[in-house]
């Protein structure tokens, strides 16, 4: 989104997948939080990330009974293929929408 490529960063955040490889916090949420902090470090921790977490909790916490990876996939790894791609896309788009609200336009 910033017109930069950083393979090391991509490799580092891949550790967030599958709930930090443990079923804990959803990697889509933590990855989007990292994205917000890279793009707008001034507002990320005080405004952007809390707004994203509020949206994520309302959207997926209610739907799946929590926001951990284990809760989202219902303890069944087979649910990842059916749930995670759309969740990842929606979370990315919500993060972009939040950035847009703060004056960033990537289109």
C-alpha positions in Angstrom: 0.0 0.0 0.0 3.0 2.3 0.6 4.6 1.2 -2.7 7.3 -0.6 -0.8 8.4 -4.3 -0.6 9.8 -5.9 2.5 10.2 -9.7 2.3 11.6 -9.8 5.8 8.6 -8.1 7.2 6.2 -10.4 5.3 8.2 -13.4 6.7 8.0 -12.0 10.2 4.3 -11.4 10.2 3.6 -14.9 8.8 4.2 -16.0 12.4 0.9 -14.5 13.2 -1.0 -17.1 11.2 -3.1 -19.7 13.0 -3.4 -17.5 16.1 0.4 -17.0 16.5 0.7 -20.7 15.6 -1.2 -21.6 18.8 -4.8 -20.8 18.3 -4.6 -17.6 20.3 -5.2 -14.1 19.0 -6.5 -14.1 15.4 -3.6 -13.4 13.0 -5.9 -11.3 10.7 -6.5 -8.9 13.6 -2.9 -8.7 14.7 -1.7 -8.4 11.1 -4.1 -5.6 10.4 -3.0 -3.9 13.6 0.6 -4.1 12.4 -0.4 -2.6 9.0 -2.1 0.3 10.7 0.9 1.0 12.9 3.3 0.9 9.9 1.1 3.3 7.9 0.1 5.7 10.6 2.3 5.2 13.7 1.1 8.5 15.3 -2.6 7.5 15.5 -2.4 3.7 15.4 -2.2 2.9 19.1 -4.6 5.6 20.3 -7.2 5.6 17.6 -6.9 3.2 14.7 -6.1 -0.1 16.4 -8.8 0.4 19.1 -11.3 1.2 16.4 -10.3 -2.0 14.5 -10.5 -4.1 17.6 -13.9 -2.7 18.4 -15.2 -3.6 14.9 -13.5 -7.0 14.9 -15.0 -7.9 18.3 -18.5 -6.7 17.3 -18.3 -8.5 14.0 -16.6 -11.8 14.8 -16.7 -12.0 18.6 -20.5 -12.1 18.5 -20.6 -14.4 15.5 -18.1 -17.0 16.8 -18.3 -16.5 20.5 -14.8 -14.8 20.8 -12.0 -13.4 18.8 -9.3 -16.0 19.3 -8.3 -18.2 16.5 -9.6 -21.3 18.4 -13.0 -19.6 18.9 -13.3 -18.4 15.3 -12.6 -21.9 13.9 -14.6 -23.6 16.6 -11.6 -25.8 17.6 -11.7 -27.5 14.2 -8.8 -26.7 11.9 -10.9 -27.7 8.9 -13.0 -24.6 9.4 -10.0 -22.4 8.5 -10.6 -22.8 4.8 -14.2 -21.8 5.1 -13.9 -19.0 7.5 -10.5 -17.4 7.4 -10.2 -16.1 3.8 -13.3 -14.0 4.0 -12.4 -12.9 7.6 -8.9 -11.8 6.4 -10.3 -9.9 3.5 -12.9 -8.1 5.6 -10.4 -7.2 8.2 -8.0 -5.8 5.6 -10.8 -3.8 4.0 -11.9 -2.5 7.4 -8.3 -1.4 8.2 -8.2 0.4 4.9 -11.5 2.0 5.6 -10.2 3.2 9.0 -7.1 4.6 7.3 -9.3 6.4 4.7 -11.2 8.0 7.6 -7.9 9.4 8.8 -7.0 10.9 5.5 -5.2 8.0 3.7 -6.3 7.0 0.2 -4.7 4.1 -1.5 -6.9 3.6 -4.5 
